[in-house]
Amino acid sequence: MGLVSVLLVSFCVLSVLGIPTTLDGPFKPVTVPLDQTFRGHAVDLPDTDPRVRRIVQGFEPEQISLSLSTTHDSVWVSWITGDFQIGESIKPLNPKTVASVVRYGRLRFPLIHKATGHSLVYNQLYPFVGLQNYTSGIIHHARLTGLKPNTLYYYQCGDPSMPAMSSTYYFKTMPASGPKSYPSRIAIVGDLGLTYNTTSTVDHMIGNSPDLVLLVGDVCYANLYLTNGTGADCYSCSFSQTPIHETYQPRWDYWGRYMQPVTSKIPIMVVEGNHEIERQVENQTFVAYSSRFAFPSRESGSPSTFYYSFNAGGIHFIMLGGYIAYNKSARQYKWLDERSCQECMRVAMEDLLYQYGVDVIFNGHVHAYERSNRVYNYKLDPCGPVHITVGDGGNREKMAIAHADEPGKCPDPSTTPDEYMGGFCAFNFTSGPAAGKFCWDRQPDYSVYRESSFGHGIFEVKNETHALWTWHRNQDMYNSPGDQIYIVRQPEMCEPKVSQKC
């Protein structure tokens, strides 16, 4: 399974007693034995659960969420008005009938500032008799500007002329960009879904009081359902005869309603995964993903919602997409090269990321947790990035429990093509213990720790050289980490090979 999405963090130029640092490495590989007790609860919340039901009336806003722009002085507010429709005959709502207005200010009353945004409706249509089509409510995105750093703001969104305004919510802006200015805690999670285990992950995450949430692909898993609402843990296993890979789009609305208590107060930044492909008429893909979230693509010079960048204080984040072309001739690669401060994706971009001194790469897609030593081109390298897989948010497909280095688990090379790269990018190792083989026969030396458990991570940049990474398992107490390490940057030894432009 290739990488779904990549998040890159480069923090510019204290080890705590009991917490190791990357300077203590490289560490010997550890695989935590599978605990069958904690594999359950990967069951989706039903549409009768009160947390996913529509509770607003008429065109009152719901599914309210925040996302960051490129810098601290701007934030996006998104919401939906009106209800979705699903069936063989649907009539889309007219976005022009409801205004997109946000009133905001540093005092709860009066809200003296006003931002006007834009709105849209998207459809998920299938050209086959018997399949149900979907049209969304009216989706609104408004960008708030002129914000002060590290400041609490109150806001309402909606259409004041109806009147149909939301309750008053609040958020805190990011610190100003620059060294010695960092958000306190950043939650990082992948493959979240909307199961009972998701609720445990989110509860634990809220308990850690993050300032920002990063979702590295695979959001609500609407594509594990037929259009009639029948779902399965494995779509291809249960619905192999369908003429097209169907989806049940109301799962997106359920997810937005469930997440609103979090996303209306804490910005969430999302990048696409394979479960957001959702192919429909005219071969359109990623329509729900691109419509429902606000992305700082234009602000960061990106022509796509699949890849973009932003600052959170002194941290520069680059969100890269694994489901759009990323080879050296692709627009994404060129965009990254202009702004840089899955296996195939690693092959295509690893040299560039290494040259720019990227410190951490977060991945989703694989439903388990794994952290590496600092590594470059499969070799231990004190200047290479740390790779962390956090695809264990709680989705319906359950945990990934097999490893390619276990007997009988190594895939056939002919089964690993990548349509976005064109052809094959994975070959036998040419050096090291796995030379001449497609897979290692034991846990690789670059892999430090791996475990099949649901959870989330917290990333805390302490200063210009030290960042604390903590992985929290759902089955643990709130103050008991499953994995923890200080990632230490050594600018005197690992100076970027090229100057950063971000």
C-alpha positions, 0 to 999 in steps of 0.5 A, spaced: 500 500 500 502 506 497 502 513 501 496 517 501 499 523 503 505 526 506 506 532 510 512 535 511 515 540 517 521 544 517 522 548 523 528 553 522 534 555 525 533 540 552 532 533 552 528 532 558 530 526 563 527 520 561 524 522 554 529 519 548 532 524 543 534 522 535 541 524 538 540 518 542 539 513 535 539 510 531 535 505 535 534 498 534 527 496 531 521 494 535 514 491 533 509 491 539 505 484 539 498 485 536 493 486 542 487 483 539 483 486 545 483 493 542 481 491 535 474 492 536 469 498 535 471 499 528 463 500 527 460 506 523 456 510 527 449 509 524 445 515 522 440 515 528 446 517 532 444 524 535 451 526 534 450 526 526 443 528 526 441 535 523 439 539 528 438 546 525 432 549 521 431 552 514 438 555 512 441 555 519 448 554 518 451 547 520 458 543 519 462 549 521 469 548 521 475 553 521 482 552 516 488 556 516 490 561 511 498 561 509 499 566 515 497 568 522 493 574 519 487 570 515 483 564 517 477 561 513 470 559 516 466 554 512 459 552 513 453 548 510 446 551 509 440 547 507 439 540 507 442 535 502 438 531 497 439 523 495 435 519 490 434 518 482 431 525 481 434 531 485 434 538 484 440 542 486 439 548 491 441 555 488 447 558 492 445 565 490 439 564 495 443 564 501 449 569 503 456 567 505 457 572 511 461 572 517 461 577 523 467 577 527 471 581 532 475 580 539 469 582 543 463 577 543 459 583 542 459 587 538 462 583 532 464 589 529 468 586 523 465 583 517 467 578 511 463 576 505 465 569 502 463 565 496 458 559 496 457 552 492 453 546 491 456 539 488 453 533 486 455 526 486 452 523 480 452 516 477 450 514 470 447 507 471 439 506 473 438 504 480 443 508 483 441 514 487 444 521 486 446 526 491 446 534 491 449 537 497 447 543 501 449 550 500 457 550 502 460 557 504 467 559 505 469 566 507 476 568 509 477 573 515 483 577 514 486 583 518 487 578 524 492 579 530 497 573 532 495 569 538 489 572 539 482 570 541 476 572 536 469 571 536 465 569 530 458 568 527 456 565 520 450 565 516 446 570 512 443 576 517 438 578 512 434 571 513 435 571 519 439 565 519 446 566 523 449 561 527 451 561 535 457 565 537 463 561 536 471 562 538 478 561 535 485 563 537 489 565 531 496 562 530 502 565 533 506 570 528 511 567 523 518 567 525 523 563 530 521 562 537 514 563 535 510 556 535 503 554 537 503 549 543 500 543 540 498 540 534 494 534 533 496 529 527 491 524 525 490 520 519 484 515 516 479 518 521 473 515 519 466 515 523 466 509 527 466 508 535 473 508 535 473 514 531 469 517 537 475 515 542 480 518 538 477 524 538 475 524 545 483 523 547 485 528 542 480 534 545 483 532 552 490 534 549 488 541 547 491 542 541 491 549 537 491 545 530 489 539 527 492 536 521 488 530 518 493 526 513 488 523 508 482 519 508 476 523 512 469 519 512 470 513 508 463 514 504 466 510 499 465 504 503 457 504 502 453 503 496 448 509 494 442 506 498 446 506 504 449 499 505 456 499 507 461 494 508 468 493 511 471 492 504 468 494 498 471 490 493 470 484 497 462 485 498 460 489 492 465 487 487 459 487 481 457 494 481 458 498 475 462 503 478 465 504 485 459 507 489 459 512 495 454 514 500 455 522 500 450 523 506 456 520 510 460 526 509 454 530 512 454 526 518 462 527 519 461 534 518 456 534 524 460 530 528 466 534 528 463 541 528 464 541 536 472 541 534 472 544 528 468 550 529 473 552 535 480 549 532 482 549 525 483 543 521 488 542 515 486 536 510 489 533 505 486 528 500 487 520 501 484 514 496 478 514 500 476 521 497 477 519 490 469 518 489 469 517 481 462 519 478 460 522 471 465 524 466 470 521 470 470 526 475 474 525 482 475 528 489 469 533 488 466 532 495 473 533 498 475 539 494 468 542 495 467 541 503 474 544 505 477 551 504 484 550 502 490 556 502 492 553 495 491 560 492 495 564 497 500 559 497 501 559 489 498 552 488 493 551 483 490 545 486 486 543 492 491 537 493 497 540 495 498 547 498 503 550 504 502 554 510 505 557 516 503 556 523 508 560 527 515 558 526 513 552 523 512 551 515 507 545 513 507 543 506 501 538 504 503 534 498 498 529 495 499 522 493 493 522 488 495 527 483 502 526 479 508 528 483 514 526 478 519 531 476 515 533 470 509 534 474 506 541 477 506 539 484 514 537 484 515 544 480 511 547 485 514 544 491 521 546 488 519 553 488 517 553 495 521 548 499 524 551 505 508 512 498 513 509 496 513 511 489 512 518 492 518 517 496 522 515 490 520 521 486 521 527 491 526 524 497 532 527 494 528 534 493 526 534 501 533 532 503 536 537 500 531 542 503 533 539 510 526 537 511 525 534 518 519 530 519 514 526 514 507 524 516 503 519 512 497 516 513 493 510 509 496 504 512 492 503 518 497 502 524 503 506 527 510 506 525 516 511 527 523 511 523 530 513 525 532 519 521 533 515 514 535 517 507 534 512 501 533 507 506 540 508 509 540 511 516 542 518 516 543 523 521 540 528 516 535 525 513 527 526 516 524 522 521 518 518 517 511 517 522 505 513 519 499 515 523 493 512 519 490 509 525 485 514 527 479 509 527 476 508 520 471 502 519 477 498 515 480 496 522 487 495 523 493 493 518 496 488 522 501 484 517 508 487 515 511 486 508 517 483 512 513 477 515 514 470 512 509 470 506 507 477 506 512 480 501 507 483 495 509 481 488 513 486 484 508 486 479 502 488 483 505 495 485 504 499 479 503 507 480 498 510 475 500 517 478 507 516 477 506 512 470 509 504 471 513 501 476 517 505 481 519 499 486 524 495 485 529 490 489 534 493 494 541 494 491 545 494 498 544 492 505 541 486 508 535 486 503 540 486 497 537 483 491 530 482 495 524 486 494 522 486 501 526 485 508 526 478 512 525 482 518 523 489 521 528 494 517 533 497 521 530 504 519 524 502 522 524 504 530 517 502 533 511 500 530 504 497 533 497 496 530 493 500 535 488 506 534 490 513 536 493 520 534 499 524 535 501 531 538 507 535 535 510 540 540 515 545 537 519 547 543 525 551 540 529 552 533 532 545 534 527 541 538 520 538 537 517 533 542 513 528 538 508 524 542 503 518 540 497 516 544 494 510 544 486 510 545 486 504 550 491 508 554 490 513 560 490 520 557 497 522 560 500 515 558 504 516 551 505 510 547 511 512 543 515 519 545 521 522 542 524 529 541 526 530 534 532 534 534 535 538 528 542 539 528 543 545 523 551 546 524 551 539 521 545 538 517 545 545 513 540 544 507 543 543 501 539 549 497 537 555 500 529 555 503 525 560 499 518 559 503 
